[in-house]
Amino acid sequence: MTRVTRRDRVRYWFDRTMSKGTPALIGWLGLASGALVLVVATAALVIAPGDSESNGHWPGMVWRSLLRTLDPGTMGGDTGTAPFLGLMLVSTIGGIFIVSSLIGVLTTGLEAKITELRKGRSRIVEHDHTVLLGWSEQVFTVVAELVEANQSGAGRAWRSSPTATRSRWRTPSAPGSATSAAPGSCAAPATR
């Protein structure tokens, strides 16, 4: 059996954080973009001190590097020495990769969440509601009757449909059934 090295442990820790989903990936991309911005700004101070002073010294270089990371088009009017322009190009190219990765992660995360919601397995946190099982052309008629019964006030019974699993109105002949709805309450269907 081979010995587990520090590199193996770090790689395992990184893989575990990446497997936690979209928020972890967004966090890593945020850290990568922050590191890129800070490294380029600091390198500009060391390599091109004259250009960095004319651009607001370190805070100004952080701002310019951040803008180039987020929007590659801001590099069009740059002037300065070759090392300064090279660093701004590095910031722009790094930003293209980081922002495109961020867009891909966000898109994938949103698609996964929409797919999960479409499966209809999310918990419905409603009370005093009616559940209709099955789907057919008659569901619109049943929902229309439920809305009409809901608007007619509390204490009135409506005829139960075979697809309705629970009445939301108390009938005189069924004491202790579902609680009565308030007059004028509206129907808000949750489809699955």
N, C-alpha and C positions, 0 to 999 in steps of 0.2 A: 504494500500500500504506500502510495506516495505521500509525502509530507505536505500539509496545507501551508502555503506561504501567505505572507501579508498581501501580496498582489491578488491571490485567489480570494481572500476574505473581502478585499475592497471591491473586486469584480462582482462577487456574490451580493454584497450590500447594494451596489449600484443596480444590479439586475432586479433585486427585490423592490427597490424604490421605483424602478421603471414599470414593474408589473402592477403597481397600485392604480394605474389608469391615467386618465386625462389630466387631473390636477397635478399629479407628480411630473408628468411630461412637461406641462406648462411651467411648473416651477424650475425644472432643469433648464428649459429654454430661456427663462428669465435670468437665471444665474449665468448662463453662457453669454447672453447679450450684455449683461452688466459687466462681466469680466472682459469682454471684447472692448466695450466702451472705455473702461478704466485703463486697460493695457495700452490702447491706441493713444489715449490722452496723455498718459505718462510717458510713453515712447516719444510723442511729439515734443514734450518738454525737454527730453534728453537729446534727441536727434536734431530737432529743428527749433532751438530756443527763440530765435528771432521771429519766426512765423507764429509760434505759440504766444509770444508776448503781444503781437499785433492782433491776435484773435481772442484776447481776454485771458491770457495765461491759463492756468490749469482749469478753473471753472468754465471758462469759455471753450477750452478744448474738449472738456467732457460734454458740453452742450452740442458742439459741432459734431463730435463723434457720434453722439446719440442720434442727432438728426440724420446723419448719413447712414446709420444702421437701420433706422425706421423708413427713410425715404431716399432711395438711391438717386433720385433726380436732383437732390440738393448739391451734388458735386459739380454740376455743369459750369458754374462760374468761379471755380476755385482758382486762386493765384497763389504763388509761393514757390519755394525751392522744390527741387525734385524729391528729397526725402519726405517733406511735408505732404506733397501730393501723393506720394506712394503710400504713406500711412492712411491718408483719407481714402485711397482706393482700397486698401486692406479692410478698412472699416465698412466701406460700401459693399464689398463682395461678401464679407462675413455677415453683414446685415441681410443681404439677399438670401443666404442660406438659412439664417436663423428665423427670419420672418416667414419665409416660405414653409419651413418646418412647423412653425407655430400655426400657420393657416391650415396645414394638413392635419395637425393634431386636433385643432378645434373642430374642423369639419368631421373628422372621424368620431370624435367624442359626441358631437351633436347627432350624427347619424345613428350612433349606438343608442343614445338616449331616446330618440324618436322611434327606433325599432323596438326598444323595450316598452315604450308607452303603447305602441300599436298592438302588442301582444295582449294588452288588457289585463295584466297581472298586478297592476298597481292597486294599492289599497284605497278604497273609497271611504272617506270619512264623512258620511252623511248619517242622519237619523230621521226616522219617520219618512221613509222613502219606499217606493214601489220598485220591485225588480221584475223586469220582463225577460223571460228566458226564451230563447229561440228568435229567429229573424225570418220574417216573411212579409208579404205585401200588406198584411193586416196590422202590422205594428203601428202604422201611421194612424189608423182608425182607433186603435187602443189608446195611443198617446193622446189623440184629440179628445176622446171620451174622458180620460183622466184629467186633462186640463179643464174640461168643462165641469166635471164633478168638483174639481178643486176650487173653481170660481163660484160654485153654487153655495158654498159655505160649509161650516162644520156640522156634524151630526147627521148628515144625509148619507145614505148608503148608495153605493154604485154597484152595478152588477159586476161580479167578478168574472174576468176572462180566464180561460184555461191557462194562459201564459202568465198571468199575474200571480206572484207567490205570496203577496201580503197586501192587505188593504191598509190605507193610511187613515181611514175614517172609522170612527166607532159607530157601530150599528146598534140600534136599540135591542136587538135580539142576541147580540154577542158581547156581553159585558166582559171587560178586561182585555178586549182586543187592542189593536194598535191605537195609539193616542190620536186624538182628533186634530185635524189641521186647522190653523187659524184662517178665518175668512179672508179672502183676498190674497192668500199666499200664492206665489207663482211656481210653476213647474220649471225645473232646470234639469233636463235629462243629461245623464252621464253615459255616453255610448262606449261600448267596448267591442 
